[in-house]
Amino acid sequence: MASAAPSPAAATANKAELLAIADAVAREKLIDKGIVIEAMEDAIQRAARARYGAENDIRAKLDPNTGDFALVACARVVRRG
C-alpha cells in the first residue's frame, strides 16, 4: 500500500523543524547558525550523491530564513562540431 503524499502543512512543519534543529545545534555548540546550515547542506549533498551516483554534481541549498530546500543536479552541456 502506497503512503499518501505529505500535506502542505506537513511540509511547512518539516521546514520549521530543519531551522529549529539548526538553531538548537548552533546554540548548544556555541557556533554560528550559518555553519550548521552549511554542514546540513553538505550532509544532504553527500547522501544524494550516494543515492544517485557520485559522478553526478548534486548541490543542496537550505534557505536559512524560510527553510526552503533545493537539491539541484548540475550538468555541463558541450556543443560538438
GUPA-692251 format. One record per residue: residue number from 1; residue in three letters; z, y, x of N, C-alpha, C in turn. Coordinates in pm, 1 decimal. Last residue first. Layout:
N
 seq type     n_c3     n_c2     n_c1    ca_c3    ca_c2    ca_c1     c_c3     c_c2     c_c1
 NUM  ALA        Z        Y        X        Z        Y        X        Z        Y        X
...
***
This chain:
81
 seq type     n_c3     n_c2     n_c1    ca_c3    ca_c2    ca_c1     c_c3     c_c2     c_c1
  81  GLY  -3266.0   1999.2   3116.4  -3405.9   2044.9   3114.8  -3441.5   2149.2   3210.2
  80  ARG  -2979.1   2010.7   2910.8  -3066.7   1940.0   3006.5  -3204.9   2002.9   3001.7
  79  ARG  -2676.5   2172.8   2882.7  -2816.9   2170.9   2841.3  -2898.3   2104.4   2951.5
  78  VAL  -2366.4   2050.8   2800.5  -2457.9   2079.9   2909.8  -2599.9   2068.0   2859.9
  77  VAL  -2051.4   2121.7   2687.0  -2188.5   2097.2   2643.8  -2279.9   2142.3   2757.2
  76  ARG  -1739.1   1978.7   2700.2  -1834.6   2063.1   2772.5  -1974.6   2023.8   2727.7
  75  ALA  -1474.9   1991.3   2464.0  -1589.4   1921.8   2522.9  -1679.5   2021.4   2591.4
  74  CYS  -1144.4   1942.7   2353.8  -1243.3   2031.2   2415.8  -1352.4   1947.1   2480.5
  73  ALA   -962.7   1899.4   2072.5  -1035.6   1823.4   2173.5  -1146.7   1913.1   2226.2
  72  VAL   -650.8   2023.9   1978.9   -793.2   2052.0   1994.4   -850.7   1964.3   2103.1
  71  LEU   -402.9   2067.0   1749.4   -448.5   1976.4   1853.7   -599.0   1993.2   1860.8
  70  ALA   -163.4   2302.0   1645.9   -304.9   2265.1   1657.0   -323.8   2169.6   1773.4
  69  PHE     76.2   2422.1   1416.2     46.7   2337.2   1529.5   -100.2   2300.6   1528.9
  68  ASP    305.0   2671.0   1318.7    172.7   2610.3   1303.5    137.3   2537.5   1432.0
  67  GLY    534.3   2807.7   1352.8    545.3   2662.3   1359.7    412.4   2593.2   1337.6
  66  THR    539.9   3083.1   1365.1    514.1   3019.7   1235.2    537.9   2869.9   1234.6
  65  ASN    616.8   3145.6   1629.9    662.7   3227.2   1516.7    649.4   3155.2   1383.3
  64  PRO    502.2   2979.5   1817.4    647.6   2991.8   1816.2    702.7   3074.7   1700.7
  63  ASP    259.5   2745.2   1755.7    288.8   2887.8   1736.8    439.8   2904.7   1724.9
  62  LEU    150.6   2518.3   1983.3    250.8   2537.6   1879.3    282.4   2685.9   1871.2
  61  LYS   -117.9   2326.8   2085.2    -64.5   2463.4   2076.9     29.6   2471.5   1957.9
  60  ALA   -278.3   2102.6   2308.5   -186.4   2124.1   2196.7   -135.5   2267.2   2201.8
  59  ARG   -588.1   1948.3   2395.9   -488.9   2055.1   2415.5   -406.7   2074.4   2288.9
  58  ILE   -767.9   1709.4   2570.1   -698.9   1740.9   2445.0   -589.8   1842.7   2475.3
  57  ASP  -1024.8   1584.4   2699.2   -949.9   1707.8   2727.0   -888.9   1754.2   2595.1
  56  ASN  -1034.4   1236.0   2759.5  -1054.8   1347.0   2666.8   -967.2   1465.9   2704.8
  55  GLU   -949.0   1037.1   2923.0  -1069.6   1109.7   2964.9  -1099.5   1229.5   2874.7
  54  ALA   -743.4    910.9   2796.0   -707.9   1009.3   2897.8   -828.0   1089.8   2944.7
  53  GLY   -744.4    858.6   2450.5   -812.1    837.1   2577.5   -785.0    949.4   2675.9
  52  TYR   -588.2    877.5   2225.4   -731.8    898.2   2210.2   -810.0    884.1   2340.0
  51  ARG   -323.4    817.8   2310.9   -377.7    759.5   2187.8   -529.8    765.0   2183.1
  50  ALA   -288.9    965.1   2540.3   -261.7    821.3   2544.2   -325.5    752.0   2424.0
  49  ARG   -344.4   1217.3   2439.4   -434.6   1159.8   2540.5   -413.6   1008.8   2552.3
  48  ALA   -123.6   1245.6   2269.2   -259.0   1244.8   2212.8   -358.4   1184.3   2311.6
  47  ALA     85.4   1247.6   2455.0     80.0   1142.8   2353.2    -60.0   1132.1   2293.5
  46  ARG     21.8   1480.3   2596.8     25.2   1351.0   2666.0     15.7   1235.3   2566.2
  45  GLN     51.7   1672.5   2391.4    -77.2   1654.1   2459.5    -83.5   1517.3   2526.0
  44  ILE    325.1   1646.8   2343.6    231.6   1610.1   2237.4     91.8   1589.4   2294.8
  43  ALA    426.5   1741.8   2587.2    458.5   1606.1   2542.2    360.1   1559.4   2434.9
  42  ASP    328.5   2005.6   2585.7    288.4   1912.4   2690.4    312.5   1768.1   2647.9
  41  GLU    464.4   2113.1   2364.6    318.2   2108.5   2365.0    268.4   2005.4   2466.3
  40  MET    727.0   2093.3   2461.8    688.9   2019.9   2341.4    536.7   2004.7   2335.0
  39  ALA    711.3   2269.2   2677.1    743.2   2128.9   2702.5    705.0   2042.2   2582.8
  38  GLU    663.0   2509.1   2538.0    562.5   2457.6   2632.6    586.2   2309.6   2662.2
  37  ILE    908.3   2530.0   2400.7    783.1   2517.1   2324.9    674.2   2458.9   2415.3
  36  VAL   1079.3   2566.2   2619.6   1096.1   2448.3   2533.8    967.6   2423.7   2454.5
  35  ILE    988.9   2810.4   2709.8    982.3   2694.6   2799.5    993.0   2565.8   2718.7
  34  GLY   1051.2   2973.7   2491.9    911.9   2954.7   2530.9    892.2   2834.9   2622.0
  33  LYS   1328.4   2985.6   2494.7   1263.7   2906.5   2390.2   1117.4   2879.1   2425.4
  32  ASP   1490.8   2959.7   2809.0   1405.0   3035.0   2719.6   1335.9   2942.6   2619.1
  31  ILE   1811.6   2791.9   2817.4   1679.7   2823.6   2871.6   1597.9   2896.7   2765.5
  30  LEU   2054.0   2657.6   2758.1   2053.7   2794.3   2809.6   1922.2   2827.9   2881.2
  29  LYS   2067.8   2422.7   2625.9   2039.2   2414.5   2769.9   2035.4   2551.6   2838.0
  28  GLU   2123.0   2511.9   2365.5   2209.7   2412.5   2428.7   2192.0   2409.8   2580.7
  27  ARG   1910.5   2690.9   2312.7   2049.7   2737.8   2313.4   2140.0   2641.9   2390.3
  26  ALA   1690.5   2514.3   2332.4   1697.6   2634.6   2416.6   1840.9   2686.1   2426.0
  25  VAL   1752.5   2330.1   2130.5   1745.6   2285.4   2269.7   1758.7   2404.6   2364.4
  24  ALA   1740.4   2500.3   1904.5   1863.2   2428.5   1938.1   1864.4   2384.1   2083.7
  23  ASP   1471.9   2590.6   1906.6   1584.1   2684.7   1914.8   1711.3   2615.5   1963.2
  22  ALA   1337.4   2344.4   1875.6   1312.7   2426.3   1994.5   1427.4   2526.4   2015.0
  21  ILE   1436.0   2272.7   1622.1   1463.7   2187.4   1738.5   1446.4   2267.5   1866.9
  20  ALA   1327.7   2478.0   1468.8   1473.4   2462.5   1475.6   1513.5   2376.9   1595.6
  19  LEU   1054.9   2426.8   1497.9   1110.7   2551.7   1550.0   1262.5   2543.5   1563.9
  18  LEU   1042.3   2178.2   1368.3    998.7   2192.5   1507.2   1059.9   2317.4   1570.2
  17  GLU   1132.0   2250.1   1109.5   1208.7   2156.5   1191.8   1172.1   2168.7   1338.5
  16  ALA    927.3   2411.7   1018.4   1059.8   2470.5   1035.7   1146.3   2381.8   1125.0
  15  LYS    730.2   2215.8   1004.1    712.8   2332.2   1090.9    848.3   2394.5   1121.7
  14  ASN    843.0   2049.3    811.4    820.5   1997.7    945.0    800.7   2111.0   1045.6
  13  ALA    838.9   2217.7    589.3    968.3   2173.4    640.9    952.4   2120.6    782.7
  12  THR    565.4   2233.9    552.1    639.7   2354.1    588.0    775.1   2316.8    646.8
  11  ALA    514.5   1971.2    472.7    452.1   2023.0    594.4    525.1   2147.7    642.4
  10  ALA    654.2   1966.2    232.1    697.2   1879.4    341.1    638.9   1927.8    473.4
   9  ALA    503.8   2145.1     82.5    644.0   2177.3    110.8    696.0   2093.5    226.6
   8  PRO    260.7   2009.4     55.9    266.9   2131.9    137.0    410.6   2170.6    172.1
   7  SER    333.4   1653.8     93.2    313.9   1773.2     12.1    316.7   1896.6    100.9
   6  PRO    154.6   1398.6    264.6    270.6   1486.3    251.6    237.4   1609.5    168.4
   5  ALA     -8.2   1139.2     79.4    -16.0   1249.6    175.0    105.9   1339.6    156.1
   4  ALA    146.2    818.9     31.0     88.8    943.0    -20.6     86.7   1048.8     88.2
   3  SER     53.8    514.9    194.3    152.1    617.4    158.6     79.8    743.0    112.6
   2  ALA    -90.1    216.7     64.5   -100.2    339.0    144.2      5.3    439.0     99.1
   1  MET      0.0   -117.4     84.3      0.0      0.0      0.0      0.0    124.0     89.0
***
